[in-house]
Amino acid sequence: MAFSVYLVRHGQTFFNMYNRMQGWCDSPLTAKGLADAHLAGQRLAHKKFDYVFHSDTMRAKRTCEYILQENTATPNELKPKELRNFREQSFGYFEGSDANQAWRMIGAAHNCLSFKDIVTNYSLGASRNFMKEADPFNDAENEADFWSRIKIGFDYLRDNIPDDKNVLVVSHAMTIRSIAHLFDQSTPLFPDPDNGSVTKLTVDGHKFTVDYYNQTDSDFDY
């Protein structure tokens, strides 16, 4: 038997709008971000969630609240819980930087001018390792740091979620993209998953299946 995890990316923030690196740092939801959150809630309005989690950022917490406001199937007494393991990747020194400029700095030593260049010529994991190397404070998460944290989050879910339950987790772009691609190599790495998009996983012991990724279609069967 198995349980289902619905990963939702938070609504658009000001740093998203300004194309700024936003990992462990935070910024408020924009007007579009509020709409993203409510639309995500409407897409999942008739899905009964047995457990609800969000990362420890305010953008994820607010998005989670707005999703539940739109939900008609989940009991009102069910309160979301913070699960920091599903927070965004830490960009360390590059937090808040212009994203294009940051990736040029990170990729320069490897003859890459953008995030897409790094991932295409090397790998998604290499983008984390290169960032750690380029961080003068050594604070950015590398591939091992990132997956160690995520694994603890999934271990927690497997240990605490019974079979046949639905779990909502409000998380972040790089985290959702990385998780989906790990379990299904056909998952596209570009562009980012949309703000408010839904990605569904089926978790059966240590087997993970990506049922769908980055879904925003209002007519889709969630």
FENZI-V247092 format. One record per backbone hydrogen bond with DSSP energy under -1.0 kcal/mol. CO is the residue of the C=O (numbers start at 1). NH is the residue of the N-H. E is the energy in kcal/mol with one decimal. If there is no record, write none. Layout:
BEGIN
co=CO nh=NH e=E
co=CO nh=NH e=E
END
This chain:
BEGIN
co=2 nh=164 e=-3.6
co=3 nh=203 e=-2.9
co=4 nh=167 e=-2.5
co=5 nh=201 e=-2.8
co=6 nh=169 e=-2.8
co=7 nh=199 e=-2.6
co=8 nh=171 e=-2.7
co=9 nh=196 e=-1.4
co=12 nh=30 e=-2.1
co=13 nh=17 e=-2.4
co=14 nh=18 e=-2.1
co=15 nh=20 e=-3.2
co=16 nh=19 e=-1.4
co=19 nh=99 e=-3.0
co=21 nh=96 e=-2.7
co=28 nh=14 e=-1.8
co=30 nh=34 e=-2.1
co=31 nh=35 e=-1.9
co=32 nh=36 e=-3.0
co=33 nh=37 e=-2.1
co=34 nh=38 e=-2.2
co=35 nh=39 e=-2.7
co=36 nh=40 e=-2.3
co=37 nh=41 e=-2.1
co=38 nh=42 e=-2.2
co=39 nh=43 e=-2.3
co=40 nh=44 e=-1.6
co=42 nh=45 e=-1.1
co=44 nh=47 e=-1.9
co=45 nh=72 e=-2.7
co=51 nh=168 e=-2.5
co=52 nh=81 e=-2.3
co=53 nh=170 e=-2.2
co=54 nh=83 e=-3.0
co=57 nh=61 e=-2.2
co=58 nh=62 e=-2.9
co=59 nh=63 e=-1.6
co=60 nh=64 e=-2.5
co=61 nh=65 e=-2.1
co=62 nh=66 e=-2.2
co=63 nh=67 e=-2.2
co=64 nh=68 e=-2.2
co=65 nh=69 e=-1.6
co=66 nh=70 e=-1.1
co=75 nh=78 e=-1.6
co=81 nh=54 e=-1.9
co=83 nh=86 e=-1.7
co=84 nh=87 e=-1.8
co=90 nh=141 e=-1.9
co=91 nh=94 e=-2.3
co=92 nh=95 e=-2.1
co=94 nh=97 e=-2.2
co=97 nh=21 e=-2.9
co=98 nh=102 e=-2.6
co=99 nh=103 e=-2.5
co=100 nh=104 e=-1.6
co=101 nh=105 e=-2.0
co=102 nh=106 e=-2.6
co=103 nh=107 e=-2.5
co=104 nh=108 e=-1.3
co=107 nh=110 e=-2.0
co=107 nh=112 e=-2.2
co=108 nh=111 e=-1.7
co=114 nh=118 e=-2.1
co=115 nh=119 e=-2.5
co=116 nh=120 e=-2.7
co=117 nh=121 e=-2.8
co=118 nh=122 e=-2.3
co=123 nh=127 e=-1.2
co=125 nh=129 e=-2.0
co=126 nh=130 e=-3.3
co=127 nh=131 e=-1.5
co=128 nh=132 e=-2.3
co=129 nh=133 e=-2.1
co=130 nh=134 e=-2.0
co=131 nh=135 e=-1.2
co=135 nh=138 e=-1.2
co=142 nh=146 e=-2.6
co=143 nh=147 e=-2.2
co=144 nh=148 e=-1.9
co=145 nh=149 e=-1.7
co=146 nh=150 e=-2.1
co=147 nh=151 e=-2.6
co=148 nh=152 e=-1.4
co=149 nh=153 e=-1.4
co=150 nh=154 e=-2.2
co=151 nh=155 e=-2.7
co=152 nh=156 e=-2.1
co=153 nh=157 e=-1.9
co=154 nh=158 e=-2.7
co=155 nh=159 e=-2.1
co=156 nh=160 e=-1.3
co=157 nh=161 e=-2.5
co=165 nh=4 e=-2.6
co=166 nh=50 e=-2.4
co=166 nh=51 e=-1.5
co=167 nh=6 e=-3.6
co=168 nh=53 e=-3.1
co=169 nh=8 e=-2.4
co=170 nh=55 e=-1.6
co=171 nh=10 e=-1.7
co=172 nh=176 e=-2.9
co=173 nh=177 e=-2.8
co=174 nh=178 e=-2.3
co=175 nh=179 e=-2.4
co=176 nh=180 e=-2.7
co=177 nh=181 e=-2.4
co=178 nh=182 e=-2.1
co=179 nh=183 e=-1.6
co=180 nh=184 e=-1.4
co=184 nh=187 e=-2.2
co=194 nh=197 e=-2.1
co=197 nh=9 e=-1.6
co=198 nh=215 e=-2.8
co=199 nh=7 e=-3.4
co=200 nh=211 e=-2.0
co=200 nh=212 e=-1.2
co=201 nh=5 e=-2.8
co=202 nh=209 e=-2.3
co=203 nh=3 e=-2.0
co=204 nh=207 e=-2.1
co=207 nh=204 e=-3.1
co=209 nh=202 e=-2.5
co=212 nh=200 e=-1.8
co=215 nh=198 e=-2.1
co=217 nh=220 e=-1.4
co=220 nh=222 e=-1.2
END
